Amino acid sequence: MEKLTENAAFSANELQWLAKVLDTRFKLYFNNPCDFTNITEIAPPELDENKGTYAQFIKDNHLKAEERIALILALAPYLKPELLDVFFTRNVNYDRHFTEFGGTKGKNFNGFIPTGETLLFVIGGEDVAARLQMHFFLLNHSILIKKNILRILSVENYEPFMSGTLSINSEYLSFFTSGELNKPNYSIDFPAKLVETNATWADLVLDDYVREEVEEIRTWVAWNSSDANSSLKTQVKPGYRCLFYGPPGTGKTLTASLLGKATGKDVYKIDLSMIVSKYIGETEKNLSSVFDMAENKNWILFFDEADALFGKRSQATSSNDRHSNQEIAYLLQRIEDFPGLIILATNLKSNMDEAFSRRFQTMIHFAMPSVEQRLRLWQMAFRYIEHDSSNIDFKTIAQRYTLAGGAIVNVVMHCALQIQKGNTITEAVIMNGVKKELYKEGKTI
């Protein structure tokens, strides 16, 4: 609550400053009496006394006055929408709103929503040079755009770019108000789910060489997060790309989750069903929203069943083939430019396009567990399930039936449901679960 109170107090000061800036801009624009000759004469609020996350962000990033105006202008519809009602002023000569004010309306929101054009008007008025300078600085140098804190939402190709809505990232909206960076919600605009696990590294049964490869990934994440060897970092491409391949249930997703847990990074699993589209350009657009959101967040991006998206290119014999190949080329570019860790998982390595394979720093094979590993998995899986261990021969079960860890977990679920029905867990009950798992693969006991 303390951060929220501090942010509210600072926001109120910024809004008062914005109100004064807008009043001055309109007076100057309409040649009305004014105490100032330029909005730059209006000093922004002091930062020293406020310790809220909003003020601290401005201090830490040395935001210019123009950037502070852009930020509070984007926040105004959420904090004090009536402040922007001045933009509803109508042009009596044409009986419509002033084109130069920009702005748009929402479906349910009744107030004025600023666009990039609105910001240019506030900063530069009729001064073309000032407008162009702000346009160039905002898009090429401002941390607000670079870190995806503010966005100019996309418009139709034939419309001016700055006519797009000036939008603030929902995470930073929360950060500048409550003081906390909320995690993005799964939606059409962000088709990715946060992957978490209660498991530990002790729950992961892998071959020694696979563990060594995974440890190397952990080492890269720690090195990338530090300032060590900064000169070396300039010599190598940003980011780290790895491929996990092997049969289902062998620990690929769990390993990705544990990497996030061990390194303190959020792992987002990309929902390919919402990414891939039959409409030209939509797949790239959907992917772009994920990469843009993740660009400066230190997230781990996890593409499961990645061959659905990163599959082999075909010979371009039709427009569909050419479009598919263009999608893959776009993907190649985005994963190469991404500065964080990307993990692709597939059941069959041979399904992946060779162009992607050449760009992986590491490719890890998650093989079916050996007999010894299966025995460990069975013993670990049933440590929290009440059963008569003296009458259950896990060693023989491990020897006879080649099941992956995921399948063994499904057997545990089967047994847990039997307990709920009041049944005792015997070897026969376990074998019934094994039979169900083998049946899925078209096998019998």
SULBELGI-V774577 format. One record per residue. N is the residue number from 1. RES is the residue in one letter. OMEGA is omega in degrees with one decimal (* if undefined). Layout:
BEGIN
n=N res=RES omega=OMEGA
n=N res=RES omega=OMEGA
END
This chain:
BEGIN
n=1 res=M omega=-178.7
n=2 res=E omega=179.2
n=3 res=K omega=179.4
n=4 res=L omega=179.9
n=5 res=T omega=179.2
n=6 res=E omega=179.1
n=7 res=N omega=178.9
n=8 res=A omega=-180.0
n=9 res=A omega=-179.4
n=10 res=F omega=178.4
n=11 res=S omega=178.8
n=12 res=A omega=178.4
n=13 res=N omega=179.3
n=14 res=E omega=179.1
n=15 res=L omega=176.2
n=16 res=Q omega=177.3
n=17 res=W omega=179.1
n=18 res=L omega=179.6
n=19 res=A omega=179.4
n=20 res=K omega=177.8
n=21 res=V omega=-179.8
n=22 res=L omega=178.8
n=23 res=D omega=179.6
n=24 res=T omega=-179.5
n=25 res=R omega=-178.3
n=26 res=F omega=178.1
n=27 res=K omega=179.3
n=28 res=L omega=-176.7
n=29 res=Y omega=-177.9
n=30 res=F omega=176.3
n=31 res=N omega=175.4
n=32 res=N omega=178.7
n=33 res=P omega=-175.0
n=34 res=C omega=-179.9
n=35 res=D omega=-176.2
n=36 res=F omega=176.0
n=37 res=T omega=179.5
n=38 res=N omega=-179.2
n=39 res=I omega=179.0
n=40 res=T omega=178.4
n=41 res=E omega=-178.2
n=42 res=I omega=-175.7
n=43 res=A omega=176.2
n=44 res=P omega=-179.9
n=45 res=P omega=177.2
n=46 res=E omega=-176.0
n=47 res=L omega=-167.5
n=48 res=D omega=-170.9
n=49 res=E omega=-175.7
n=50 res=N omega=-178.9
n=51 res=K omega=178.8
n=52 res=G omega=-177.0
n=53 res=T omega=179.4
n=54 res=Y omega=-179.6
n=55 res=A omega=-178.5
n=56 res=Q omega=178.0
n=57 res=F omega=179.5
n=58 res=I omega=-179.8
n=59 res=K omega=-175.8
n=60 res=D omega=-175.7
n=61 res=N omega=175.2
n=62 res=H omega=-177.7
n=63 res=L omega=174.8
n=64 res=K omega=-179.6
n=65 res=A omega=180.0
n=66 res=E omega=178.6
n=67 res=E omega=177.3
n=68 res=R omega=176.1
n=69 res=I omega=179.1
n=70 res=A omega=-177.3
n=71 res=L omega=-177.7
n=72 res=I omega=175.5
n=73 res=L omega=178.0
n=74 res=A omega=179.9
n=75 res=L omega=-173.8
n=76 res=A omega=179.1
n=77 res=P omega=179.2
n=78 res=Y omega=-172.4
n=79 res=L omega=-178.3
n=80 res=K omega=-172.9
n=81 res=P omega=-178.3
n=82 res=E omega=179.2
n=83 res=L omega=-176.7
n=84 res=L omega=-179.7
n=85 res=D omega=179.1
n=86 res=V omega=-179.7
n=87 res=F omega=176.5
n=88 res=F omega=176.3
n=89 res=T omega=-175.1
n=90 res=R omega=175.1
n=91 res=N omega=-173.8
n=92 res=V omega=-179.6
n=93 res=N omega=-176.6
n=94 res=Y omega=-179.8
n=95 res=D omega=177.5
n=96 res=R omega=179.4
n=97 res=H omega=-180.0
n=98 res=F omega=-179.4
n=99 res=T omega=-174.8
n=100 res=E omega=179.3
n=101 res=F omega=-176.4
n=102 res=G omega=176.1
n=103 res=G omega=178.7
n=104 res=T omega=178.5
n=105 res=K omega=175.9
n=106 res=G omega=178.7
n=107 res=K omega=-177.5
n=108 res=N omega=-179.7
n=109 res=F omega=-173.4
n=110 res=N omega=-176.6
n=111 res=G omega=-178.6
n=112 res=F omega=177.6
n=113 res=I omega=-176.0
n=114 res=P omega=174.8
n=115 res=T omega=175.3
n=116 res=G omega=178.0
n=117 res=E omega=177.2
n=118 res=T omega=179.7
n=119 res=L omega=179.5
n=120 res=L omega=177.8
n=121 res=F omega=-179.0
n=122 res=V omega=-176.8
n=123 res=I omega=-170.5
n=124 res=G omega=-177.4
n=125 res=G omega=178.9
n=126 res=E omega=-178.1
n=127 res=D omega=-175.7
n=128 res=V omega=-179.2
n=129 res=A omega=-179.9
n=130 res=A omega=178.5
n=131 res=R omega=-179.7
n=132 res=L omega=178.3
n=133 res=Q omega=179.1
n=134 res=M omega=178.4
n=135 res=H omega=-177.5
n=136 res=F omega=-177.8
n=137 res=F omega=-177.0
n=138 res=L omega=-173.9
n=139 res=L omega=-173.6
n=140 res=N omega=-174.0
n=141 res=H omega=-173.6
n=142 res=S omega=177.9
n=143 res=I omega=-179.3
n=144 res=L omega=177.3
n=145 res=I omega=-178.1
n=146 res=K omega=-179.5
n=147 res=K omega=176.3
n=148 res=N omega=176.5
n=149 res=I omega=172.8
n=150 res=L omega=176.1
n=151 res=R omega=167.1
n=152 res=I omega=-173.6
n=153 res=L omega=-174.8
n=154 res=S omega=178.7
n=155 res=V omega=176.1
n=156 res=E omega=-174.5
n=157 res=N omega=-175.2
n=158 res=Y omega=-178.5
n=159 res=E omega=177.6
n=160 res=P omega=-175.8
n=161 res=F omega=-174.8
n=162 res=M omega=174.3
n=163 res=S omega=176.3
n=164 res=G omega=-178.3
n=165 res=T omega=173.4
n=166 res=L omega=-170.9
n=167 res=S omega=176.6
n=168 res=I omega=177.7
n=169 res=N omega=-176.8
n=170 res=S omega=177.7
n=171 res=E omega=-178.2
n=172 res=Y omega=171.5
n=173 res=L omega=176.9
n=174 res=S omega=-177.5
n=175 res=F omega=-178.2
n=176 res=F omega=178.1
n=177 res=T omega=-177.8
n=178 res=S omega=-178.2
n=179 res=G omega=-178.8
n=180 res=E omega=176.6
n=181 res=L omega=177.9
n=182 res=N omega=176.2
n=183 res=K omega=-177.3
n=184 res=P omega=179.4
n=185 res=N omega=176.0
n=186 res=Y omega=-177.3
n=187 res=S omega=176.1
n=188 res=I omega=-179.5
n=189 res=D omega=178.4
n=190 res=F omega=-174.7
n=191 res=P omega=179.3
n=192 res=A omega=-178.5
n=193 res=K omega=175.9
n=194 res=L omega=-179.1
n=195 res=V omega=179.2
n=196 res=E omega=-179.9
n=197 res=T omega=174.0
n=198 res=N omega=-178.2
n=199 res=A omega=175.7
n=200 res=T omega=179.1
n=201 res=W omega=179.6
n=202 res=A omega=179.9
n=203 res=D omega=-176.7
n=204 res=L omega=-179.1
n=205 res=V omega=-177.2
n=206 res=L omega=171.1
n=207 res=D omega=-177.9
n=208 res=D omega=-177.5
n=209 res=Y omega=177.4
n=210 res=V omega=177.7
n=211 res=R omega=179.0
n=212 res=E omega=178.4
n=213 res=E omega=179.4
n=214 res=V omega=177.7
n=215 res=E omega=178.0
n=216 res=E omega=176.8
n=217 res=I omega=177.9
n=218 res=R omega=179.8
n=219 res=T omega=179.1
n=220 res=W omega=-178.8
n=221 res=V omega=179.2
n=222 res=A omega=-179.7
n=223 res=W omega=-178.7
n=224 res=N omega=-178.2
n=225 res=S omega=-177.8
n=226 res=S omega=177.6
n=227 res=D omega=-177.5
n=228 res=A omega=176.4
n=229 res=N omega=-178.8
n=230 res=S omega=178.5
n=231 res=S omega=178.3
n=232 res=L omega=-178.6
n=233 res=K omega=179.2
n=234 res=T omega=-177.3
n=235 res=Q omega=-177.5
n=236 res=V omega=179.3
n=237 res=K omega=179.1
n=238 res=P omega=174.0
n=239 res=G omega=-180.0
n=240 res=Y omega=-175.4
n=241 res=R omega=-179.5
n=242 res=C omega=179.8
n=243 res=L omega=170.9
n=244 res=F omega=178.9
n=245 res=Y omega=-179.2
n=246 res=G omega=-176.6
n=247 res=P omega=177.6
n=248 res=P omega=174.3
n=249 res=G omega=-176.6
n=250 res=T omega=171.7
n=251 res=G omega=-177.1
n=252 res=K omega=-179.6
n=253 res=T omega=179.6
n=254 res=L omega=178.6
n=255 res=T omega=177.8
n=256 res=A omega=179.5
n=257 res=S omega=-179.0
n=258 res=L omega=174.9
n=259 res=L omega=177.1
n=260 res=G omega=-179.3
n=261 res=K omega=-176.8
n=262 res=A omega=-176.3
n=263 res=T omega=-179.3
n=264 res=G omega=179.9
n=265 res=K omega=174.2
n=266 res=D omega=177.7
n=267 res=V omega=179.1
n=268 res=Y omega=178.7
n=269 res=K omega=-175.9
n=270 res=I omega=178.3
n=271 res=D omega=-175.4
n=272 res=L omega=179.1
n=273 res=S omega=178.4
n=274 res=M omega=-179.5
n=275 res=I omega=-174.0
n=276 res=V omega=-179.9
n=277 res=S omega=177.6
n=278 res=K omega=-177.9
n=279 res=Y omega=-176.3
n=280 res=I omega=177.0
n=281 res=G omega=-175.4
n=282 res=E omega=178.7
n=283 res=T omega=178.9
n=284 res=E omega=179.4
n=285 res=K omega=-179.7
n=286 res=N omega=178.0
n=287 res=L omega=-178.9
n=288 res=S omega=-179.1
n=289 res=S omega=178.9
n=290 res=V omega=-178.7
n=291 res=F omega=179.6
n=292 res=D omega=180.0
n=293 res=M omega=-174.0
n=294 res=A omega=-168.5
n=295 res=E omega=-175.3
n=296 res=N omega=-174.7
n=297 res=K omega=-175.9
n=298 res=N omega=176.3
n=299 res=W omega=168.0
n=300 res=I omega=178.6
n=301 res=L omega=-176.0
n=302 res=F omega=178.0
n=303 res=F omega=177.3
n=304 res=D omega=-175.7
n=305 res=E omega=-170.3
n=306 res=A omega=-178.9
n=307 res=D omega=176.1
n=308 res=A omega=-177.9
n=309 res=L omega=-174.8
n=310 res=F omega=-177.0
n=311 res=G omega=-176.4
n=312 res=K omega=174.0
n=313 res=R omega=180.0
n=314 res=S omega=174.9
n=315 res=Q omega=-173.0
n=316 res=A omega=178.7
n=317 res=T omega=179.5
n=318 res=S omega=179.2
n=319 res=S omega=177.5
n=320 res=N omega=178.5
n=321 res=D omega=-179.6
n=322 res=R omega=178.9
n=323 res=H omega=178.4
n=324 res=S omega=178.8
n=325 res=N omega=176.3
n=326 res=Q omega=177.2
n=327 res=E omega=-179.0
n=328 res=I omega=177.5
n=329 res=A omega=177.6
n=330 res=Y omega=178.9
n=331 res=L omega=178.3
n=332 res=L omega=-178.1
n=333 res=Q omega=-176.8
n=334 res=R omega=-179.0
n=335 res=I omega=176.4
n=336 res=E omega=-176.6
n=337 res=D omega=-175.9
n=338 res=F omega=-173.0
n=339 res=P omega=-177.4
n=340 res=G omega=-177.4
n=341 res=L omega=174.9
n=342 res=I omega=177.9
n=343 res=I omega=174.5
n=344 res=L omega=179.9
n=345 res=A omega=178.6
n=346 res=T omega=177.0
n=347 res=N omega=-176.3
n=348 res=L omega=178.9
n=349 res=K omega=-176.0
n=350 res=S omega=179.8
n=351 res=N omega=-174.9
n=352 res=M omega=176.5
n=353 res=D omega=-176.8
n=354 res=E omega=179.9
n=355 res=A omega=176.3
n=356 res=F omega=-177.0
n=357 res=S omega=-179.0
n=358 res=R omega=-175.8
n=359 res=R omega=177.6
n=360 res=F omega=172.8
n=361 res=Q omega=178.7
n=362 res=T omega=177.7
n=363 res=M omega=-172.4
n=364 res=I omega=179.2
n=365 res=H omega=175.4
n=366 res=F omega=-176.5
n=367 res=A omega=172.9
n=368 res=M omega=-176.7
n=369 res=P omega=175.9
n=370 res=S omega=179.2
n=371 res=V omega=179.9
n=372 res=E omega=179.2
n=373 res=Q omega=178.2
n=374 res=R omega=178.4
n=375 res=L omega=177.2
n=376 res=R omega=179.7
n=377 res=L omega=178.5
n=378 res=W omega=-178.0
n=379 res=Q omega=179.3
n=380 res=M omega=-176.4
n=381 res=A omega=-175.9
n=382 res=F omega=-179.2
n=383 res=R omega=179.6
n=384 res=Y omega=178.7
n=385 res=I omega=-179.8
n=386 res=E omega=-178.7
n=387 res=H omega=178.9
n=388 res=D omega=-174.7
n=389 res=S omega=-177.9
n=390 res=S omega=-178.4
n=391 res=N omega=-179.4
n=392 res=I omega=-177.5
n=393 res=D omega=-179.0
n=394 res=F omega=-179.4
n=395 res=K omega=178.6
n=396 res=T omega=177.7
n=397 res=I omega=-179.9
n=398 res=A omega=-179.0
n=399 res=Q omega=-172.1
n=400 res=R omega=-169.8
n=401 res=Y omega=-179.3
n=402 res=T omega=179.4
n=403 res=L omega=175.4
n=404 res=A omega=-178.5
n=405 res=G omega=179.2
n=406 res=G omega=178.7
n=407 res=A omega=178.3
n=408 res=I omega=176.2
n=409 res=V omega=177.4
n=410 res=N omega=176.1
n=411 res=V omega=176.7
n=412 res=V omega=177.9
n=413 res=M omega=176.9
n=414 res=H omega=-179.4
n=415 res=C omega=178.8
n=416 res=A omega=178.3
n=417 res=L omega=176.9
n=418 res=Q omega=176.4
n=419 res=I omega=178.6
n=420 res=Q omega=177.8
n=421 res=K omega=178.6
n=422 res=G omega=-179.4
n=423 res=N omega=175.9
n=424 res=T omega=-178.8
n=425 res=I omega=177.3
n=426 res=T omega=178.2
n=427 res=E omega=178.7
n=428 res=A omega=178.3
n=429 res=V omega=178.9
n=430 res=I omega=-179.0
n=431 res=M omega=175.5
n=432 res=N omega=175.9
n=433 res=G omega=177.1
n=434 res=V omega=-179.6
n=435 res=K omega=179.8
n=436 res=K omega=179.5
n=437 res=E omega=178.3
n=438 res=L omega=179.7
n=439 res=Y omega=178.1
n=440 res=K omega=-177.8
n=441 res=E omega=179.9
n=442 res=G omega=-179.6
n=443 res=K omega=176.0
n=444 res=T omega=178.4
n=445 res=I omega=*
END
